[in-house]
Amino acid sequence: MGKAAVSGTLAGFPCHPSDTCYLNTVNIRRQLEEQEKLILSPHACFSSRSRGRLRDESPCDLRTAFQRDRDRIIHSKTFRRLKHKTQVFLAPTGDHYRTRLTHVLEVSQIARTIAVCLHLNEYLTEAIALGHDLGHTPFGHAGEYSLNRLHPGGFRHYIQSLRVVDFLENHGQGLNLSWEVRNGIVKHSKGYRDILPDDSRELPATLEGQAVRVADIIAYLNHDMDDALRAEMIKESDLPIHLRRVVGDRPDLRIAAMMRDLITESLRANEGRLRLSPMMQEVICGMRTFLYDNVYRNRLVHNEFEKAQNVIRELYLFFLEHEFPISPELVCAKRKPPVDGKEEKQLHRLVCDFIAGMTDRYALDLYSQIFLPKPWSVM
């Protein structure tokens, strides 16, 4: 059976153990890599040209490097914990509010659509999108703000995401992801800065990483507004009319308008980086300002965030001073004699990693267990 026949069998029907395609599975990854060279843009990141991993390892027979990275992220414990971490509303009781996990999935969907339209590497895009928030704390940005004030080295969720995939997952071995995925993860965050700054050093090195960076803000602007509407914190008509005229008055219309602008402007520029029109940048910045003023800094949200920050602070200070059997690493660190302050620095790092990995409900349960009195049971 020739190469074309093998390819046709793979694309059509399941292989039988007697078929050549079954016996020569080593060719599947190579075929996928060759397909990338035929269909992807010259500006895309090709799997076969990855800059490699922190530790060398043999390639997979069935998957490209970036497919493998995506699978490692999906199967990680940290990824599963995202379902119980806050997006905006702390521990919401409604069934339809976003969590950190649903946010990540929405970012992935938007970013992959952008990647397909621009003929970029969809697998790399998906891996970056699924991994970009692995380092987020319990209680969302409230937890991040609290840890940033408590930890001597500061705390940024995107740096913690890289720490998760490099060191913390897989019993301290990390996931050993490709350089391109790691770069996209650590460069995804914008804060209140430019979405696509002119300085290339502030951008992800790949267009796939840039697609995730833009998809992240497209996703959270629209789903956070949708959740705020559901919570009756705002009305659709509260969004300034000049913004609604450009992108529409429904989440699906706004998402489509933003993606279409990014795709059109990037194709027109054709310069090896993504672009948004000045008008769309203005709209996105306007929506971001609206959300900060009316949702993120809303009195009710802010009051709950202050409570969440207090939970993080009390847990952090407690673990610095007390042994607690739930974390053997912390117990060992506390029992080591201090040498030039290194043990204290390591203890802060362990406490920070431990708390950053908690879910909302785990942090609340632990806080209750440590600090709240329990009824005395008398037989």
Buried (B, 14 or more C-beta within 10 A) or exposed (E): EEEEEBBEBBEEEEBEEEBBBBEBEEBBBBBBBEEBEEEBBEBBBBBBEBEEBBEEEEBBEEBBBBBBBBBBBEEBEBBEBBEBBBBBBBBBEEEEBBBBBBBBBBBBBBBBBBBEBBBBBBBBBBBBBBBBBBBBBBBBBBBBBBBBEBBEEEBBBBBBBBBBBBBBBBEEEBBBBBBBBBBBBBBBBBEEEEBBEEEEEEBBBBBBBBBBBBBBBBBBBBBBBBBBBBBEBBEEEEBEEEBBEBBBEEBEEBBBBBBEBBBBBBEEEEEEBBBBEEEBBBBBBBBBEBBEEBBBEBEEBEEBBEEBBEBBBBBBEBBBEEEBEEBEBBEEBBEEEEEEEEBBEEBBBBBBBBBBBBBBEBBBEBBEEBEEEEEEEEE
